[in-house]
Amino acid sequence: MTRKKILITGGAGFIGGNLVHYFLDQYRNYDIINVDLLTYAGELTKHQHIQSSDQYEFVQANIADNKAMRALFHEKKPNYVIHCAAESHVDRSIENPQAFVYTNVIGTQILLEAAKKVQVEKFIHVSTDEVYGELPKEGAELFTEETPLRPNSPYSASKASSDLLVRAYCETYGFPAVITRCSNNYGPFHLPEKLIPLTISRVMNNQEVPVYGDGKNIRDWLHVYDHCSAIDTVLHHGEIGQVYNIGSNNERTNLDVVKTIIKELNKSETLIEFVEDRPGHDERYAIDASKLKKLGWKPKFIFEEGIVQTIQWYMKNGRWWEQFEIK
């Protein structure tokens, strides 16, 4: 059997790493090439159990290195690209916007050009609902694929810019790309700088949990396994040139999420510490995923079940997350 090749960028990170596991678990007819620079957000211990697989290969490389990407694509000639690599932490983008432009914009353009040269069959650009800006806290309005892009942070602006580059390659060159925009992910192998793993790790250690502002900012929480299955659906059934929103209708305030974790761990809400809000903190994200659902996808995890599973994973895998010193 001749296996097709899927090149996953950022496959040592959170979403990309889970995606590597997903495709190796689900399919025998794909070889997975994991391309990652191994910055602070990338690590390979999560892939120890697959290092000897004949379906898996890791390449340490910078997606913003034009020469390296041209050589890599020429050598490997992937059939498909799933582009997950990105600087993704909003707080870090406020401190250092240039790094986000370099990786998320320049890196994406270099990948597009390299993929165009070897004529990949499909290029999936993994983006975020943050490119749409924010929704009012009150009301039933949702982000659709037609919602105008109004990014409010350097991170979301860099992702919106990369989205527009992908669109331009589709329109100008007939490039076979699809864009996905997901809501906030949670699940295994998430660095303890993001809200849910940070809260779990701090509550387990009886440390204070910082909550921005009044904690009433709302997010639609998507389990990373559901995100992986959605990307699988888009890879096999998504239409070239289209955008697909990925969400699971699990809207919760940040404060509700923190309180849920504290309750599950039988700790006190006195651990909550309200801190000064960050600049440009969007009030609410909420996704209309009906377009994707028409392709046959639907989420499996409701938040109440997914968060318990995630907490249990972090309790069992302290050796993994304790290695990170997040400032």
N, C-alpha and C positions, 0 to 999 in steps of 0.2 A: 504494500500500500504506500503510495506516495503521499506524504503528509504536506499540507500547506503550512506556511510560516506566518505567525502573528508576532509582530514586533510591538512590545508594550513599553512605552517610555514611562519612567518613574515607577518601575516595577518593584523597587525596594521600599517604596513609601506605603502609605495607608491604603488608599483605594487601589493603586496599581498592584501592590503586593497581594491584596485579597483577590484581585482580578487574575493574577498569575495562578493562584491556588484554584480558583474557580474553573478556569479553562483546562487545567491539567486534571482536575477531578471529573469534569464533564465529558471530555473528548479525548479520543485516541488518534484523531486524524489531524491534529495540529502540533507543530513544533512552536514553542514559546521562546522568543528572544527578549530577555529583560535588559533594557538599557537604562542605566541610572548612574548619576555622578557620585552618589553616596555623600551628599551634603548632610547636615545635621538631621534632616528628616528621613534619610534613607539608611536602612541597615539590613543585613542579609541573614541574621539569625533566624528570622521567620521562614527562611527558605532552606534551612539545613536538611529538612527531610526530603527535598526534591533535588538536591545538588547532583545526585548520581543518575537522575532520570535522563534517558536518551531523548526526551522531548523538550528538555529545558537547557537553556544556555544564558549565562549572565555576561554582559559586556559593560564595563565601567567606562563611561564616556559622557561628555558634556553636549547636550543637544544644541547649544549655542556655538559649538565649534564646527564651523562650516566644513573644513577639511575632513575632520573625523566622521561627520555624518555622511558626507559624500562617499567616503571609503567604505563605511559600514554598510550603507544601502547597496552599493555596488557589489560588495562581497556576499551579503546575505540574501539580497533580492527578496524581501518579504512580500507576501501576497497582500497582507493587511497590516495596517498600523492602528493601534489604539493609543492615543496621545494623552497620557495622564500627567506627565511630568510638569510641575509648576511650583513656583513659590506661592504658598496659599494662606499664610497666616496674616490676617488683617493687621494685627498689632505690629508685626514686623514690617509690613508695607508702609505703615505710617512713619516708622523710624528710618527706613531705607528704601524709598521708592525705586531707586535706580536698579537695584538687584531684581526687582519684579519686572521691570521693563526688559531688562537683559534676558532673563530666562523665559518669561511668558510671551513676549512679543518677538524679540529677535530669534529666540530658540524655536518658536513655532514656524516662523518664516523659513528658517533653514531646513527644518523637517519637511515642510511642504515642498520646497524645491528639490530636496533629495528624493522624496517619495514620487514626485512628478517625473523625475529622470528615469526611474526604474519602472514606472507605470504600474504602481500598486493598484489592486482591484478596489480597495475601499480604505479610506482614512477616516477614523472616528476621532473627532476632537472633543475631549471631555472638558466641559465648561461648567459654569455655576449659575444658579438663579440670582446671584448677587449682581450680575450685569444689568438686571432690570431696575435696580435701585430699591425702593421700599414701597410697601403698601400701608394704607391706614390701619391702625390697630383695630378699629371698629369696622364691621362690614364683612361682606362675603366675597369681595373682589379677589381674584386669583391672577397670578402671572400666566399668560398664555404665550405661545411662540410668536405672537404678533405684538406683544407688549414692547414699546420702545425701550432701547437701551439707555439707562440713566445711572451709570455707576457712581457711587458716592465715596469710594475709598481708592487709594492707589492700587490695591490688589484687584478690586473689581474692574477698575479702569483698564488695567493691563490685560485682564481676561476678555473684556469687551473688545479691546483692540485686536487680540488674537482671533476672536470670533470673526471679526470683520475681514481679517486677512484670509481666513479659511473661506469665507463667502466669496471674496474677490477671486480666489484661485478657482473656485467652482464656476463663477460667471465668466472669467476671462479665458481660462484654459480648459474648461470642461473637466476640471479635476474631480475625481470621485470621492468627495468628502461629505460627511454628515456631522452635524454638531449636536451634542447632548448638553442639557443644562439641568443639573441636579440640585436638590435642596440639601440641607445640612446632613452629612453622613455621621453615623456612629457605628461602633462594633469593635471587633478584635483588632489589635495591632495599631491602635490610634495613639499617637504621641500625647503624653500628658501635659500638653500646653493648650489643648482645646478643651472646651467646657466640660464635656461628659467624662473623659478620662482624667482630667485635672481634678474634678470633683470626687470621683471614685477614689483616686490615689490619696487625696488629702483627707477625705473622711475616714478612710481605712487607717490613716496615721494620726487621727484626731487633731488635724490641723485646720486652721480657718480656711474657708472657701471664699475667694473674692468673687463678688457679683457686681457687674457694672450697673451704675445708676440705681433704678428701682427694681431691676430684674424683670421688667414687664415686656421686654423685647421678645417678639414671637418668631419662632422658626418651625418649619415643617420638617420633622426628623425622619430621615430615611436610613434604614439599616443597610450597611455596606453590601450585604449579600443580595438584597433586593436591587441595589444599584448594579451589581455585577450581572445579575440576570437580565436587567434592562439593557445593558450594553450588549450582551449576547443577542438579545432580540433585535436590536438596531443593526448589529453586524450582519445578521442573517436575513433580516426582513425590512430594514429601514431603507427609505428611498434616498437616492443620491441627491445632494443639494438641499436636503430638508433639515429642520431643527426639531428636536424632540425633547420636551420637558420631562424630567423624572422626579416624581414626588409621591408621597404615600398618604397624604391627608392626615398626618399626625402632628397637628399644630399644638405647640406647648410654649409657655413663657419660659425664659431661662430660669426664673425663680421656681417655677413648678418642677422643672427638670432636676434642679438641685435638691429640692425638698423630697422628690421621689427617691432619689439616690440615698439621701440621709435616712429616710424611713426604712428603705430596704435593708440598710446596714445597721439598723437599730441604734442610730446615733441621735444627737440633739441638734435642733435647728439653731442653737446658739453658736454653732460653727460657722454660720453664714456671716460674712463681713461685706457690707455694701461699700463699694469704692467708687471713686470719681469715674463718671462715664467716659468712654473713649470718644475722640472726635469723629463726627460723621457716622454715629452708630445707627444703622437702619432699624426702623421700628418693627417691621413685620415682613416676612417672606412667606408666600404660600403658592403652591404649584397646582396648575391644572394639567394633569397628565393624560387627559382623555385621548389625545392624538396617539400617544404611545400605546395606550390600552387597546386601540383599534388594531394594533399589530399582534395582539394576543397576550401582551404582558400584563401582569398584575402583581402588586407586592404581597409577600407572604407574612410579613411581620407587622403586627400592631405594636405600638410603642410599649404598652404595658408588658408584653412578653419579651420584646427585643431588649429593653433596658435591663430586665432581670438577667437575661442570658449574658449580656455584656458585663454586668457587674460580676457575675459568677466567673466569667473568663478572666477578668482582672484579678480576682481573688486567687485563682489557680495559677496565674502566670506572673507572679510578682518578679521573678527573675528577669522577665523580659522588660517590663516597664521601669523597674528600679535602676536600670543601667543609664537612664537618661537624666541629665541634670539640666532641667529647663529653667531658663531665667526669664 
